[in-house]
Amino acid sequence: MAVSTRTRRNATRPLIVTLIVIAVIVALGFGYASPYMALNNLKRAADARDAQTVNEYVDFPALRESLKQQVTGLLTRRLDTQGTGNPFAAIGAMIGVALIGPLVDAYATPDGVAALLNGMPPRGNPGERPPVPAGAGNPPATTAPAQEPTPPVPGNTANGAANKGNSAAPPQPPQTTAGYRGLNEFVVNYQHGAGDARYSAILRREGLFTWKLAAVDLNK
């Protein structure tokens, strides 16, 4: 009897080890793929304006802080570039700084997340709103009154073009690359063409398999 029991145990042990190895491989594979799945789920939810699902995949306080820092840096570099010999550029940049709060509020929304994930980041222009990506889901049934176009700011020649661009999607989808940047950070890079400026959306790990959009990098 003892020999029979020992034999059954010896026969069962390789099966248990095999199951453990399979479970570890599955867990590692799921862990590696988890940010890709989170990004896909987030983009689909943002395009559909599914606010509840978007909230599950976005760390909005962290994203707001990142947008604030990045847009401030964007305007600072614009002032440094245009300020020399152009007093109106400084006025335009100061107005832009005053409007950082409303711009951040506009982009820290499902509409803004959809724009970020479709290659349409903020440009730092006064009155800027997230454009509606092509193929995005229908907006809610209630419609807001049409907004007046933002008047151009002296010295900011890009403002007029931005007002037109806010109502239209880019002519072609951006080129994207995605990958890990460390164990707890996953970065998606966007670029519309060779020589064009790039920007990044950054997802950060929360827990073992959970990832959330937490930052952007407009300084590429």
Backbone hydrogen bonds, N-H to C=O, Kabsch-Sander energy under -0.5 kcal/mol:
donor,donor_aa,acceptor,acceptor_aa,energy
5,T,1,M,-2.3
6,R,2,A,-2.4
7,T,3,V,-2.1
8,R,4,S,-2.1
9,R,5,T,-2.2
10,N,6,R,-2.3
11,A,7,T,-1.9
12,T,8,R,-1.9
13,R,9,R,-2.0
15,L,11,A,-0.6
16,I,12,T,-2.1
17,V,13,R,-2.4
18,T,14,P,-2.4
19,L,15,L,-2.4
20,I,16,I,-2.4
21,V,17,V,-2.4
22,I,18,T,-2.5
23,A,19,L,-2.5
24,V,20,I,-2.4
25,I,21,V,-2.4
26,V,22,I,-2.6
27,A,23,A,-2.4
28,L,24,V,-2.6
29,G,25,I,-2.5
30,F,26,V,-2.7
31,G,27,A,-2.7
32,Y,28,L,-2.4
33,A,29,G,-2.1
34,S,30,F,-1.3
37,M,33,A,-2.2
38,A,34,S,-2.5
39,L,35,P,-2.6
40,N,36,Y,-2.2
41,N,37,M,-2.6
42,L,38,A,-2.7
43,K,39,L,-2.6
44,R,40,N,-2.2
45,A,41,N,-2.2
46,A,42,L,-2.9
47,D,43,K,-2.7
48,A,44,R,-1.6
49,R,46,A,-1.1
50,D,45,A,-3.1
51,A,49,R,-1.4
54,V,50,D,-2.5
55,N,51,A,-2.4
56,E,52,Q,-0.8
56,E,53,T,-0.7
57,Y,53,T,-0.8
57,Y,54,V,-1.2
58,V,54,V,-0.7
59,D,213,L,-2.5
60,F,58,V,-1.2
63,L,59,D,-2.7
64,R,60,F,-2.9
65,E,61,P,-1.9
66,S,62,A,-2.3
67,L,63,L,-2.8
68,K,64,R,-2.5
69,Q,65,E,-2.2
70,Q,66,S,-2.8
71,V,67,L,-2.9
72,T,68,K,-1.9
73,G,69,Q,-2.2
74,L,70,Q,-2.1
75,L,71,V,-2.4
76,T,72,T,-2.2
77,R,73,G,-2.3
78,R,74,L,-1.8
79,L,75,L,-2.5
80,D,76,T,-2.2
81,T,77,R,-2.0
82,Q,78,R,-2.7
83,G,79,L,-2.2
86,N,83,G,-1.7
89,A,86,N,-0.8
90,A,86,N,-0.9
91,I,87,P,-1.4
92,G,88,F,-2.5
92,G,154,P,-0.5
93,A,89,A,-2.5
94,M,90,A,-2.3
95,I,91,I,-2.3
96,G,92,G,-2.2
97,V,93,A,-2.2
98,A,94,M,-1.8
99,L,95,I,-1.0
99,L,96,G,-0.6
100,I,97,V,-1.5
103,L,99,L,-1.8
104,V,100,I,-2.8
105,D,101,G,-2.6
106,A,102,P,-1.9
107,Y,103,L,-1.8
108,A,104,V,-2.0
109,T,107,Y,-1.3
113,V,109,T,-2.9
114,A,110,P,-2.4
115,A,111,D,-2.1
116,L,112,G,-2.6
117,L,113,V,-2.3
118,N,115,A,-1.1
119,G,116,L,-1.0
120,M,115,A,-2.6
128,E,125,N,-1.9
132,V,166,N,-0.5
136,A,133,P,-1.7
137,G,47,D,-4.6
156,N,153,V,-2.4
157,T,155,G,-0.8
159,N,156,N,-1.5
161,A,157,T,-0.6
162,A,158,A,-1.9
163,N,159,N,-2.0
164,K,160,G,-1.3
165,G,161,A,-2.3
166,N,162,A,-1.9
167,S,164,K,-1.1
168,A,165,G,-1.2
175,Q,191,Q,-3.8
177,T,189,N,-1.7
179,G,187,V,-1.9
181,R,185,E,-3.2
185,E,182,G,-0.7
186,F,203,L,-2.9
187,V,179,G,-2.7
188,V,201,A,-2.8
189,N,177,T,-3.3
189,N,187,V,-0.5
190,Y,199,Y,-2.8
191,Q,175,Q,-1.9
196,D,193,G,-2.0
199,Y,190,Y,-1.5
200,S,217,D,-2.0
201,A,188,V,-2.5
202,I,215,A,-2.9
203,L,186,F,-3.3
203,L,201,A,-0.5
204,R,212,K,-2.8
205,R,184,N,-2.1
206,E,210,T,-3.6
210,T,206,E,-0.7
212,K,204,R,-2.2
213,L,57,Y,-3.0
214,A,202,I,-2.7
215,A,202,I,-1.5
217,D,200,S,-2.4
220,K,198,R,-0.6
